[in-house]
Amino acid sequence: MTTYPLFAAPMVPMSRQNARLALSVLALCTLGLSLPASAQESAFTKFDPPGSISTIPNSMNRSGAITGYYFDGNIFHGFLRSRNGTFTTFEFPGAPTTAGTSINAAGVITGDYFDGNLVLHGFVRSADGVLTSFDPVGSVDTEPACINRAGEISGTYSDANHVSHGFLRDPDGAIASFDAPDSNGGTFVTGMSPSGEITGYYNDWDEPPYPQHGFLRSRDGAYTTFDLPACSSCGNVLSTLPSAINPAGETIGSFYRDDFGAVHGFVRESDGVITPFNAPCAGGSIFPNSINAAGVITGDYLGCGAHGFERDLDGKITTFDPPRSTRTFPTSINAAGAITGWFTYAHSKEHGFLRSPDCRRKSAKSRR
């Protein structure tokens, strides 16, 4: 789901934003280490579509094509950055905002746009550039979250009563609505696997403190709901907020405690085993945003600066920032291990970045 930098932190789903606000590391490719500047910079490519004063990449496919949106000082446009670095921009006629949210292996993009009445609609853009608008029946606000290799699109929509529901759109355009069991305050989709397994969370408004629970929806519509159990390092968990799922069925996300302290990360294996992890600094909050097929995770953490991170299969967290970054926000990691997202300089606009998947190899060579 997409939000816009004038109003909110990019790529934080609107419904997760309130939870986010209520709330030495091995760093092979980050600033501040004793690597030559050329070695640090070689891992990153900074990019902006022509005319952009704010660039927000949201998703990258296995071939390295990236989609997102940018602001030109007047309206928001969607963009496609090809593997070779060329840009294609797109927007709905008369729309003040058009944003690419997710791109699949075939180059098909889904996202959302505001119409002239500031009603949010979903869209799908074919690989040859044809834009098609869509909304579930009864929707007054449609926010696609992801598209898989089959062309299925999942996301969230709000009805006239401002209650949120999940949806699944088939490649032929048929749309099915769904709600997680026991959801009485809204269902929110955040991720979908290539096989069509959907993850997200739902609000439980039966009684205070109104927690949020994670869910998995299988391709046949069966549900598994889950929460992180209380533990010595995570205390009494109030809300569990999945953010993504990979082809192996590994789910990642954030959780926070009932004391509204730091936000923690987790990875849930396909067999249901959940491993929590923390920001690599005392009292920091960590937000896992994307996991690739190999199980490598990327995201950002706050509380001791604002940095990107990569977590490997052994649980080792590597901090990274593009050169001179004052805020780093990774949004997507592909099967090759390349990472995209956005960063800012001091008092500057948002820029897109691409972090090379051979960052470690380049850094290791620089130390020889």
C-alpha positions in Angstrom: 0.0 0.0 0.0 1.2 3.4 -0.8 1.3 6.7 1.1 2.8 10.0 0.0 5.8 11.8 1.5 4.0 15.1 2.0 1.7 13.4 4.4 3.4 10.4 5.8 6.5 8.2 5.7 6.6 6.5 2.2 5.6 2.9 2.0 4.2 2.7 5.5 0.6 1.5 5.1 -1.7 4.1 6.5 -3.2 1.7 9.0 0.3 0.7 10.3 1.4 4.3 10.6 -0.4 5.0 13.9 1.2 1.9 15.4 4.6 3.2 14.2 4.0 6.6 15.7 2.6 5.2 19.0 5.7 3.7 19.4 28.7 -3.2 17.6 27.0 -4.1 14.4 28.8 -5.6 11.4 28.4 -3.0 8.7 30.3 -4.0 5.5 28.8 -1.4 3.3 27.9 1.6 5.5 29.4 5.0 6.1 31.8 5.6 8.9 33.9 2.4 8.3 37.5 2.4 7.2 36.7 1.6 3.6 37.8 3.9 0.8 35.0 6.3 -0.3 35.2 4.7 -3.8 34.5 1.3 -2.4 31.5 2.6 -0.3 30.0 4.5 -3.3 30.5 1.6 -5.7 27.9 -0.4 -3.9 25.2 2.2 -4.5 23.5 3.8 -7.5 21.6 7.0 -6.9 18.7 7.7 -9.3 15.8 10.1 -9.9 13.4 10.2 -12.9 13.8 13.4 -15.0 12.1 16.3 -13.3 11.8 14.6 -9.9 12.1 16.6 -6.7 11.2 13.5 -4.6 11.7 9.9 -5.7 10.1 6.9 -3.8 11.0 3.4 -5.2 8.6 0.8 -3.9 9.3 -2.6 -5.6 11.9 -4.4 -7.6 11.5 -7.6 -9.6 14.0 -10.4 -10.1 15.5 -8.8 -13.2 16.1 -5.5 -11.5 13.2 -3.4 -12.9 11.9 -0.9 -10.3 8.6 0.8 -9.8 7.5 3.6 -7.5 6.5 7.2 -7.8 8.0 10.7 -7.9 6.9 14.3 -7.3 7.7 16.9 -9.9 6.5 19.9 -7.7 3.0 19.7 -9.1 1.7 16.1 -9.2 2.9 12.6 -8.4 3.8 10.3 -11.3 4.4 6.5 -11.4 7.7 5.3 -12.8 9.3 2.2 -14.2 13.1 2.1 -14.1 14.5 -0.6 -16.3 17.5 -2.8 -15.5 19.7 -0.6 -17.7 18.6 2.6 -15.9 16.2 4.1 -18.4 12.9 5.6 -17.1 9.3 5.3 -18.3 6.8 7.5 -16.4 3.0 7.0 -16.3 -0.1 8.6 -14.8 -3.8 8.6 -15.2 -5.1 11.7 -17.0 -6.2 14.3 -14.5 -4.9 12.3 -11.5 -3.0 14.3 -9.0 -1.2 11.2 -7.9 -0.3 7.9 -9.6 2.0 5.5 -7.7 3.5 2.1 -8.7 3.4 -0.2 -5.7 4.5 -3.6 -6.9 6.0 -5.2 -10.1 6.1 -8.8 -11.0 8.7 -10.8 -13.0 6.8 -10.1 -16.3 7.0 -6.3 -15.7 3.3 -5.9 -14.9 2.8 -3.2 -12.3 0.0 -2.6 -9.8 -0.6 0.6 -7.7 -3.1 3.3 -7.0 -4.1 6.7 -8.0 -6.3 9.5 -6.7 -9.0 10.8 -9.0 -10.0 14.5 -9.1 -12.3 14.0 -6.1 -9.4 12.5 -4.1 -10.9 9.0 -4.2 -8.2 6.3 -4.3 -8.5 3.6 -7.0 -6.3 0.6 -7.9 -4.7 0.0 -11.3 -2.8 -2.6 -13.2 -0.3 -1.6 -15.9 0.5 -4.2 -18.5 4.1 -4.8 -19.7 3.3 -2.9 -22.9 2.0 0.2 -20.9 -1.8 -0.2 -20.9 -3.3 1.2 -17.7 -6.5 -0.4 -16.3 -8.4 1.0 -13.3 -10.2 -1.3 -10.9 -12.0 -1.2 -7.5 -13.7 -4.0 -5.5 -17.5 -3.6 -5.3 -18.4 -1.0 -2.7 -14.9 0.4 -2.4 -14.3 4.1 -1.6 -10.6 3.6 -1.2 -8.6 0.9 -3.0 -4.9 0.2 -2.1 -3.2 -2.7 -4.0 -0.3 -4.1 -2.0 1.4 -6.6 -4.4 1.2 -8.5 -7.7 2.6 -12.0 -8.1 4.0 -13.8 -11.1 0.6 -15.1 -12.1 -0.7 -11.6 -12.3 -2.9 -11.9 -9.2 -3.2 -8.7 -7.2 -3.9 -8.4 -3.5 -4.5 -5.4 -1.3 -6.9 -3.6 0.9 -10.0 -1.5 0.3 -12.4 0.5 2.5 -16.1 0.5 2.3 -18.6 3.3 2.8 -18.5 2.8 6.5 -14.7 3.2 6.4 -14.1 -0.5 7.4 -11.1 -2.1 5.6 -11.2 -5.5 3.9 -8.8 -7.6 1.9 -9.2 -8.3 -1.8 -7.8 -10.6 -4.4 -8.0 -9.7 -8.1 -7.6 -12.5 -10.7 -5.6 -11.8 -13.9 -9.0 -11.8 -15.7 -10.2 -8.9 -13.5 -12.6 -10.8 -11.1 -12.3 -9.5 -7.6 -13.0 -11.4 -4.4 -13.3 -9.7 -1.0 -12.3 -11.3 2.3 -11.8 -10.7 6.0 -9.7 -12.5 8.5 -11.6 -14.5 11.1 -12.5 -12.5 14.2 -11.7 -9.3 12.4 -14.0 -6.6 13.8 -12.1 -3.5 13.1 -10.6 -4.1 9.6 -8.5 -6.5 7.6 -5.2 -5.2 6.0 -3.2 -7.0 3.3 0.6 -6.3 3.2 2.0 -9.2 1.1 1.5 -12.1 -1.2 3.7 -15.0 -2.2 4.2 -16.2 -5.9 1.8 -19.1 -5.1 -1.0 -16.8 -3.8 -0.6 -17.1 -0.1 -1.5 -13.7 1.5 -0.4 -12.1 4.7 -1.5 -9.1 6.7 -3.1 -8.2 10.0 -6.5 -7.4 11.4 -7.8 -5.2 14.2 -9.4 -6.6 17.2 -11.7 -4.0 18.7 -13.6 -6.1 21.2 -11.9 -4.5 24.2 -8.9 -2.4 25.1 -6.0 -2.3 24.3 -7.4 -3.1 20.8 -4.6 -5.3 19.5 -3.7 -6.3 16.0 -3.1 -9.9 15.0 -1.2 -11.4 12.0 -2.8 -13.7 9.5 -1.9 -16.0 6.6 -4.5 -16.8 4.0 -3.8 -19.9 1.9 -4.7 -20.1 -1.8 -7.8 -22.1 -1.0 -9.0 -19.4 1.5 -8.0 -21.2 4.8 -6.7 -18.9 7.5 -3.9 -19.2 10.1 -3.8 -16.4 12.6 -0.8 -15.7 14.8 0.8 -13.5 17.4 4.2 -13.5 18.9 4.2 -15.2 22.3 5.4 -13.3 25.3 9.1 -13.8 25.9 11.9 -12.4 28.1 13.2 -10.1 25.3 9.8 -9.0 23.9 7.5 -8.9 27.0 3.7 -8.9 26.5 3.1 -8.4 22.8 0.2 -6.0 21.9 0.2 -6.0 18.1 1.7 -8.2 15.4 2.1 -6.6 12.0 3.3 -8.8 9.1 4.8 -6.9 6.2 5.9 -9.4 3.5 6.0 -13.1 2.6 8.5 -14.9 0.3 8.1 -18.0 -2.0 9.0 -20.4 0.9 6.2 -19.0 3.0 8.5 -17.2 5.4 6.7 -14.1 6.8 8.3 -11.0 8.3 7.0 -8.0 10.1 7.1 -5.9 13.3 5.6 -6.2 16.7 5.3 -4.0 19.7 4.5 -4.4 23.4 1.8 -3.1 25.5 4.2 -0.5 27.0 4.5 1.1 23.6 8.2 1.0 23.7 10.6 0.0 20.9 9.2 -1.8 17.8 10.8 -5.2 17.2 11.1 -7.4 14.1 10.2 -11.0 13.5 10.5 -13.8 11.0 8.0 -16.6 11.0 9.0 -19.8 9.2 6.5 -21.8 7.1 6.2 -24.3 10.0 5.0 -21.5 12.3 8.2 -21.0 14.3 8.7 -17.3 15.1 12.0 -15.7 15.8 12.1 -12.1 17.1 15.0 -9.7 16.5 15.9 -6.2 17.5 17.4 -3.1 16.1 21.2 -3.2 16.3 21.2 -0.4 19.0 19.8 -0.2 22.5 16.2 1.0 22.5 16.0 1.3 18.7 13.0 0.3 16.6 13.3 -1.9 13.6 11.0 -2.3 10.6 11.5 -5.3 8.2 10.0 -4.4 4.9 11.0 -7.1 2.3 12.3 -10.7 2.2 13.6 -12.5 -0.8 13.5 -16.1 -1.9 16.7 -16.9 -0.1 15.3 -15.5 3.2 17.4 -12.4 3.3 15.5 -9.5 4.9 15.9 -5.7 4.4 14.2 -2.8 6.1 15.1 0.2 8.2 15.7 1.0 11.9 15.4 4.1 14.0 16.5 5.3 17.4 20.2 5.7 16.8 19.9 7.5 13.5 17.8 6.3 10.5 19.6 3.5 8.6 19.0 0.6 6.3 19.7 -3.0 7.2 20.2 -6.4 5.7 19.6 -9.5 7.9 21.1 -12.8 6.6 20.1 -16.4 7.1 22.2 -16.6 10.3 20.5 -13.6 11.8 23.5 -11.3 11.3 22.4 -7.7 10.7 24.4 -5.5 8.4 23.8 -1.7 8.5 24.1 0.3 5.4 23.5 3.8 4.1 24.1 5.4 0.7 26.9 8.0 0.9 26.0 11.2 2.8 22.5 9.8 3.7 20.7 11.2 6.7 17.8 8.8 6.4 17.8 5.4 4.6 14.6 3.5 3.9 15.0 0.2 1.9 11.7 -1.0 0.5 12.5 -4.1 -1.7 15.1 -6.9 -2.1 15.0 -9.2 -5.1 16.1 -12.8 -5.6 19.7 -11.6 -6.6 20.0 -9.7 -3.3 19.8 -6.3 -4.9 18.1 -3.7 -2.6 16.2 -0.6 -3.6 14.6 2.2 -1.6 15.0 5.9 -0.9 17.3 8.1 1.1 17.7 11.8 1.9 20.6 14.2 2.3 20.5 16.8 5.1 17.6 19.2 4.2 17.2 17.6 0.8 14.6 15.7 -1.2 14.2 11.9 -1.4 16.3 10.1 -3.9 16.1 6.5 -5.1 19.0 4.1 -4.6 20.0 0.7 -5.8 22.4 -1.3 -3.6 24.5 -3.8 -5.5 24.0 -7.5 -4.5 27.8 -8.0 -4.5 28.3 -5.3 -1.8 30.1 -7.7 0.5 32.4 -8.9 -2.2 33.4 -5.4 -3.2 34.0 -4.4 0.4 36.1 -7.5 1.1 38.3 -6.7 -1.8 38.8 -3.1 -0.6 40.3 -4.5 2.7 42.9 -6.7 1.1 
